[in-house]
Amino acid sequence: MQEKRQRTVRESQAERSEVIFPGDANGLGNLFGGRLMQFIDLVGAVAAYRHARATTVVTASMDSLDFVAPVHVGEVLILKASVNRAFRTSMEVGVKAMVEDPKTGNLRHVSSAYLTYVAVDDSGHPVEVDCLVPETEHQKRRFDDALKRREARSGEVERKKRLRKSLENAWYI
Ligand SMILES: CC(C)(COP(=O)(O)OP(=O)(O)OC[C@H]1O[C@@H](n2cnc3c(N)ncnc32)[C@H](O)[C@@H]1OP(=O)(O)O)[C@@H](O)C(=O)NCCC(=O)NCCS
């Protein structure tokens, strides 16, 4: 592979705005959790893709997702994504979802998540990604925290791989 480039966080940050329509809502008129997960995954993928500049990126995992407050039909959802840290072929991306108050422009936090994307080539094989250089204090804190989360996650990834192997021949698969 070519020598790794150094990319800043700003180079790959992504933002998406969505007006919530009735088709996105449950019976209470609130945005479906699954639809919100889709929005989160998509904006996170754009940030990862911009950092990796690979053929494509795939979502390897999404850490736990808390729905802090409901999003109502007609509200404007703002999603912001940043690459927190790049590893060998994977990247941790943080996504924050907020609702914008139309009168004041104030943002209300509704959800956030950490996702791991892997850069892949045309055959779907992982490929190395460039280094991420945090510049601000916030970015440096997120960079350090991402390594701790990866360490906590790696035991879980191995556990799930073993579980999948043991389930390969299970009758209900
Ligand atoms: C993600 C995927 C490419 C990883 O393939 P793999 O054979 O496990 O590859 P490796 O073991 O070499 O791991 C590659 C990287 O992925 C990371 N990874 C793999 N599984 C992971 C998981 N569940 N969570 C977080 N990171 C994971 C590894 O830590 C490694 O990171 P690093 O290179 O930065 O150290 C493969 O599992 C895959 O294609 N999954 C399906 C993805 C998909 O379809 N997503 C939904 C649609 S986009």
The ligand as a Tripos MOL2 file, in Angstrom:
@<TRIPOS>MOLECULE
LIG
   48    50     1     0     0
SMALL
NO_CHARGES

@<TRIPOS>ATOM
      1 C1        -16.5280   -5.7080    8.5830 C.3       1 LIG1
      2 C2        -15.8230   -6.8090    7.8100 C.3       1 LIG1
      3 C3        -15.2840   -6.2640    6.4820 C.3       1 LIG1
      4 C4        -14.6180   -7.2490    8.6750 C.3       1 LIG1
      5 O1        -14.0630   -8.3830    8.0570 O.3       1 LIG1
      6 P1        -13.0890   -9.3650    8.8630 P.3       1 LIG1
      7 O2        -12.8260  -10.5270    8.0150 O.co2     1 LIG1
      8 O3        -13.5790   -9.5570   10.2550 O.co2     1 LIG1
      9 O4        -11.7810   -8.5220    8.8380 O.3       1 LIG1
     10 P2        -10.6550   -8.3820    9.9320 P.3       1 LIG1
     11 O5        -10.7330   -9.4350   10.9990 O.co2     1 LIG1
     12 O6         -9.3560   -8.2520    9.1620 O.co2     1 LIG1
     13 O7        -10.9970   -6.9830   10.6140 O.3       1 LIG1
     14 C5        -10.8770   -5.7890    9.8710 C.3       1 LIG1
     15 C6        -11.1320   -4.6520   10.8020 C.3       1 LIG1
     16 O8        -12.5010   -4.6520   11.1880 O.3       1 LIG1
     17 C7        -12.6120   -4.5690   12.5910 C.3       1 LIG1
     18 N1        -13.8220   -5.2790   12.9600 N.ar      1 LIG1
     19 C8        -14.2360   -6.4930   12.5080 C.ar      1 LIG1
     20 N2        -15.4100   -6.8020   13.0660 N.ar      1 LIG1
     21 C9        -15.7590   -5.7680   13.8640 C.ar      1 LIG1
     22 C10       -16.8860   -5.4920   14.6900 C.ar      1 LIG1
     23 N3        -17.8810   -6.3590   14.8310 N.pl3     1 LIG1
     24 N4        -16.9060   -4.3220   15.3850 N.ar      1 LIG1
     25 C11       -15.8900   -3.4390   15.2610 C.ar      1 LIG1
     26 N5        -14.8010   -3.6350   14.4830 N.ar      1 LIG1
     27 C12       -14.7500   -4.7930   13.8000 C.ar      1 LIG1
     28 C13       -11.3400   -5.2110   13.1100 C.3       1 LIG1
     29 O9        -11.0440   -4.7860   14.4340 O.3       1 LIG1
     30 C14       -10.3290   -4.7110   12.0920 C.3       1 LIG1
     31 O10        -9.9670   -3.3710   12.4250 O.3       1 LIG1
     32 P3         -8.4460   -2.8130   12.1550 P.3       1 LIG1
     33 O11        -8.0040   -3.3070   10.8050 O.co2     1 LIG1
     34 O12        -8.5910   -1.3290   12.1670 O.co2     1 LIG1
     35 O13        -7.5900   -3.3170   13.2620 O.co2     1 LIG1
     36 C15       -16.7400   -8.0500    7.5310 C.3       1 LIG1
     37 O14       -17.1180   -8.6250    8.7690 O.3       1 LIG1
     38 C16       -17.9860   -7.6660    6.7610 C.2       1 LIG1
     39 O15       -17.9320   -7.4840    5.5440 O.2       1 LIG1
     40 N6        -19.1460   -7.5620    7.4590 N.am      1 LIG1
     41 C17       -20.3910   -7.1930    6.8210 C.3       1 LIG1
     42 C18       -20.5070   -5.6680    6.7450 C.3       1 LIG1
     43 C19       -21.8660   -5.2430    6.2590 C.2       1 LIG1
     44 O16       -22.4300   -5.8800    5.3860 O.2       1 LIG1
     45 N7        -22.4070   -4.1720    6.8610 N.am      1 LIG1
     46 C20       -23.7560   -3.7390    6.6270 C.3       1 LIG1
     47 C21       -23.9270   -3.0270    5.3430 C.3       1 LIG1
     48 S1        -22.7900   -1.7000    5.0540 S.3       1 LIG1
@<TRIPOS>BOND
     1     1     2 1
     2     2     3 1
     3     2     4 1
     4     2    36 1
     5     4     5 1
     6     5     6 1
     7     6     7 2
     8     6     8 1
     9     6     9 1
    10     9    10 1
    11    10    11 2
    12    10    12 1
    13    10    13 1
    14    13    14 1
    15    14    15 1
    16    15    16 1
    17    15    30 1
    18    16    17 1
    19    17    18 1
    20    17    28 1
    21    18    19 ar
    22    18    27 ar
    23    19    20 ar
    24    20    21 ar
    25    21    22 ar
    26    21    27 ar
    27    22    23 1
    28    22    24 ar
    29    24    25 ar
    30    25    26 ar
    31    26    27 ar
    32    28    29 1
    33    28    30 1
    34    30    31 1
    35    31    32 1
    36    32    33 2
    37    32    34 1
    38    32    35 1
    39    36    37 1
    40    36    38 1
    41    38    39 2
    42    38    40 1
    43    40    41 1
    44    41    42 1
    45    42    43 1
    46    43    44 2
    47    43    45 1
    48    45    46 1
    49    46    47 1
    50    47    48 1
@<TRIPOS>SUBSTRUCTURE
     1 LIG1         1 GROUP 0 **** ****
